[in-house]
Amino acid sequence: MRRHISARRTILLAAALGLAAAGCSSSGSTAASTGSTPAGGSSSSASAATVSTSSCGSKPGVAATGTPIPLGAIATNQPGTSFTDIPNMAKAYFDCVNANGGINGHPIKLYIATEQTNPAQIAADAKQLVQTDKVVGIVGNTSIIECSINSGYWQKLGFYVIDSGIAPECYSTPNSAAVNMGPRYSSDGAVQYALAQHVSKVVFDQANVPGTGYIAAGPAALAKAANTPIVQLTENVPITDANSVAIKEVNDAGPNGAVILNFTPPQALVILQAAQKLGLEDRVKLWGCSTPCNTDFLAQSLGSKWNNKLFVNAELTPPDGTNTPTMNLYKAILKQYGSSVQGGIGSFSQMGFTEAEIAVHALQSITGPYTVQSVNAAFKAVKDFNTGMLCQLWTYGNYPLHIPNNADYTVTANNGKMTTAQGCTPISAADPQIAQYRSAAGTAANAP
């Protein structure tokens, strides 16, 4: 029998280190909610207090009571790697919409399945969502290998997934369009920033999980184009000897080199804290990190010694210092409905917000029944949508591959916050995958 996830049963993988929440059911568990009751208290900023969450729906204060629209998501949740914050934040957005009119009076019901990088389990999760839960759309998938396992299944059934990509198939197939750039293109962004600072060498270190070769190919292509040596490393997670990892990285990089990390925040943090304990933070020209490190909890944990030493790729608009209606709504929804989002403000919860925002925009365009055909046609038809969270307007489109987010920010740790170091910058087409996508889809306009 399926066991249901609840926020109260969710435990932290690493003592309130947020983004790697663990404790969901151990195999193929699914949670469903129509979200009629607000949940209290993730961290937020004062600016969110001035925004009413009722603006997320068409009928403020009127709960949706019609037949639910069932959607599904699959997320990795295992020791050292958890992406559950992303679908949990999508659910929080849907909860807000449901409390304020829903979709033409229909609430959205999100089923979230978790997996532990087991292909059979991941395939079973997809079939459960489709055959048992009768979902009509997939929104919020974030998994190390789910795209690889289920891509053919989604194509066969006519599902056009809105997700956070990790595996190659999330970006190289017709039926997946991500709001993020994933570990490869985000690592590209971090390496690209380091190369722009004229480092003499790049050390790229990442978690030893499926897909490391695909991820490493992007930074390798950028370094080759810049005629800069690059050293590729991998580490088993959870990391048990962070001191040795930090020493190896620094020794390989040299004083004018850069160390670029691609880990979830808790694992990146243990490396960076080890470097600080050993006095290594100043032994290289700069440290960098892919997008998961873009969270205030990491900046706060590191403290002022890392001011302007750590540069993090940011695939979405930096929350700190951004005072826009979309950003303030995100923070307000997180505060009111996001108790299950363990990492609070940061890129993972922004991704979930953006995925849900796009899905709601698409669902609102449908007239008639909400079916697999109508919902996925609406997802695929999204074009030039201003999410308020991305550098570019977001388009799904009828393309053989999808990398709709391919321009980013760089942020830096500064007194416990992540502040902007570089504005929106296109990811280099030295990565052949980026070049291929732009050849097929063009370059999207910048968001207003």
Secondary structure in CASP SS format (residue, H / E / C, confidence):
PFRMAT SS
TARGET T0000
AUTHOR 0000-0000-0000
METHOD secondary structure of the structure
MODEL  1
M C 1.00
R C 1.00
R C 1.00
H C 1.00
I C 1.00
S C 1.00
A H 1.00
R H 1.00
R H 1.00
T C 1.00
I E 1.00
L E 1.00
L C 1.00
A C 1.00
A C 1.00
A C 1.00
L C 1.00
G C 1.00
L C 1.00
A C 1.00
A E 1.00
A E 1.00
G C 1.00
C C 1.00
S C 1.00
S C 1.00
S C 1.00
G C 1.00
S C 1.00
T E 1.00
A E 1.00
A E 1.00
S E 1.00
T C 1.00
G C 1.00
S C 1.00
T C 1.00
P C 1.00
A C 1.00
G C 1.00
G C 1.00
S C 1.00
S C 1.00
S C 1.00
S C 1.00
A H 1.00
S H 1.00
A H 1.00
A H 1.00
T H 1.00
V C 1.00
S C 1.00
T H 1.00
S H 1.00
S H 1.00
C H 1.00
G C 1.00
S C 1.00
K C 1.00
P C 1.00
G C 1.00
V C 1.00
A C 1.00
A C 1.00
T C 1.00
G C 1.00
T C 1.00
P C 1.00
I E 1.00
P E 1.00
L E 1.00
G E 1.00
A E 1.00
I E 1.00
A E 1.00
T E 1.00
N E 1.00
Q E 1.00
P C 1.00
G C 1.00
T E 1.00
S E 1.00
F C 1.00
T C 1.00
D H 1.00
I H 1.00
P H 1.00
N H 1.00
M H 1.00
A H 1.00
K H 1.00
A H 1.00
Y H 1.00
F H 1.00
D H 1.00
C H 1.00
V H 1.00
N H 1.00
A C 1.00
N C 1.00
G C 1.00
G C 1.00
I E 1.00
N C 1.00
G C 1.00
H E 1.00
P C 1.00
I E 1.00
K E 1.00
L E 1.00
Y E 1.00
I E 1.00
A E 1.00
T E 1.00
E E 1.00
Q C 1.00
T C 1.00
N C 1.00
P H 1.00
A H 1.00
Q H 1.00
I H 1.00
A H 1.00
A H 1.00
D H 1.00
A H 1.00
K H 1.00
Q H 1.00
L H 1.00
V H 1.00
Q H 1.00
T H 1.00
D C 1.00
K C 1.00
V C 1.00
V C 1.00
G E 1.00
I E 1.00
V E 1.00
G E 1.00
N E 1.00
T E 1.00
S C 1.00
I C 1.00
I C 1.00
E H 1.00
C H 1.00
S H 1.00
I H 1.00
N H 1.00
S H 1.00
G H 1.00
Y H 1.00
W H 1.00
Q H 1.00
K H 1.00
L H 1.00
G C 1.00
F C 1.00
Y C 1.00
V E 1.00
I E 1.00
D E 1.00
S C 1.00
G C 1.00
I C 1.00
A C 1.00
P C 1.00
E H 1.00
C H 1.00
Y H 1.00
S H 1.00
T C 1.00
P C 1.00
N C 1.00
S E 1.00
A E 1.00
A E 1.00
V C 1.00
N C 1.00
M C 1.00
G H 1.00
P H 1.00
R H 1.00
Y H 1.00
S H 1.00
S H 1.00
D H 1.00
G H 1.00
A H 1.00
V H 1.00
Q H 1.00
Y H 1.00
A H 1.00
L H 1.00
A H 1.00
Q C 1.00
H C 1.00
V C 1.00
S C 1.00
K C 1.00
V E 1.00
V E 1.00
F E 1.00
D E 1.00
Q E 1.00
A E 1.00
N C 1.00
V C 1.00
P C 1.00
G C 1.00
T H 1.00
G H 1.00
Y H 1.00
I H 1.00
A H 1.00
A H 1.00
G H 1.00
P H 1.00
A H 1.00
A H 1.00
L H 1.00
A H 1.00
K H 1.00
A H 1.00
A C 1.00
N C 1.00
T C 1.00
P C 1.00
I E 1.00
V E 1.00
Q E 1.00
L E 1.00
T E 1.00
E E 1.00
N C 1.00
V C 1.00
P C 1.00
I C 1.00
T C 1.00
D C 1.00
A H 1.00
N H 1.00
S H 1.00
V H 1.00
A H 1.00
I H 1.00
K H 1.00
E H 1.00
V H 1.00
N H 1.00
D H 1.00
A H 1.00
G C 1.00
P C 1.00
N C 1.00
G C 1.00
A E 1.00
V E 1.00
I E 1.00
L E 1.00
N E 1.00
F C 1.00
T C 1.00
P H 1.00
P H 1.00
Q H 1.00
A H 1.00
L H 1.00
V H 1.00
I H 1.00
L H 1.00
Q H 1.00
A H 1.00
A H 1.00
Q H 1.00
K H 1.00
L C 1.00
G C 1.00
L C 1.00
E C 1.00
D C 1.00
R C 1.00
V C 1.00
K C 1.00
L E 1.00
W E 1.00
G E 1.00
C E 1.00
S C 1.00
T H 1.00
P H 1.00
C H 1.00
N C 1.00
T E 1.00
D H 1.00
F H 1.00
L H 1.00
A H 1.00
Q H 1.00
S H 1.00
L H 1.00
G C 1.00
S H 1.00
K H 1.00
W H 1.00
N C 1.00
N C 1.00
K C 1.00
L E 1.00
F E 1.00
V E 1.00
N E 1.00
A E 1.00
E C 1.00
L C 1.00
T C 1.00
P C 1.00
P C 1.00
D C 1.00
G C 1.00
T C 1.00
N C 1.00
T C 1.00
P H 1.00
T H 1.00
M H 1.00
N H 1.00
L H 1.00
Y H 1.00
K H 1.00
A H 1.00
I H 1.00
L H 1.00
K H 1.00
Q H 1.00
Y H 1.00
G C 1.00
S C 1.00
S C 1.00
V C 1.00
Q C 1.00
G C 1.00
G C 1.00
I C 1.00
G E 1.00
S H 1.00
F H 1.00
S H 1.00
Q H 1.00
M H 1.00
G H 1.00
F H 1.00
T H 1.00
E H 1.00
A H 1.00
E H 1.00
I H 1.00
A H 1.00
V H 1.00
H H 1.00
A H 1.00
L H 1.00
Q C 1.00
S C 1.00
I C 1.00
T C 1.00
G C 1.00
P C 1.00
Y C 1.00
T C 1.00
V H 1.00
Q H 1.00
S H 1.00
V H 1.00
N H 1.00
A H 1.00
A H 1.00
F H 1.00
K H 1.00
A H 1.00
V C 1.00
K C 1.00
D C 1.00
F E 1.00
N C 1.00
T C 1.00
G C 1.00
M C 1.00
L C 1.00
C C 1.00
Q E 1.00
L C 1.00
W E 1.00
T C 1.00
Y C 1.00
G C 1.00
N C 1.00
Y C 1.00
P C 1.00
L C 1.00
H C 1.00
I C 1.00
P C 1.00
N C 1.00
N C 1.00
A E 1.00
D E 1.00
Y E 1.00
T E 1.00
V E 1.00
T E 1.00
A E 1.00
N E 1.00
N C 1.00
G C 1.00
K E 1.00
M E 1.00
T E 1.00
T E 1.00
A E 1.00
Q E 1.00
G E 1.00
C E 1.00
T E 1.00
P E 1.00
I C 1.00
S C 1.00
A C 1.00
A C 1.00
D C 1.00
P H 1.00
Q H 1.00
I H 1.00
A H 1.00
Q H 1.00
Y H 1.00
R H 1.00
S H 1.00
A H 1.00
A H 1.00
G C 1.00
T C 1.00
A C 1.00
A C 1.00
N E 1.00
A C 1.00
P C 1.00
END
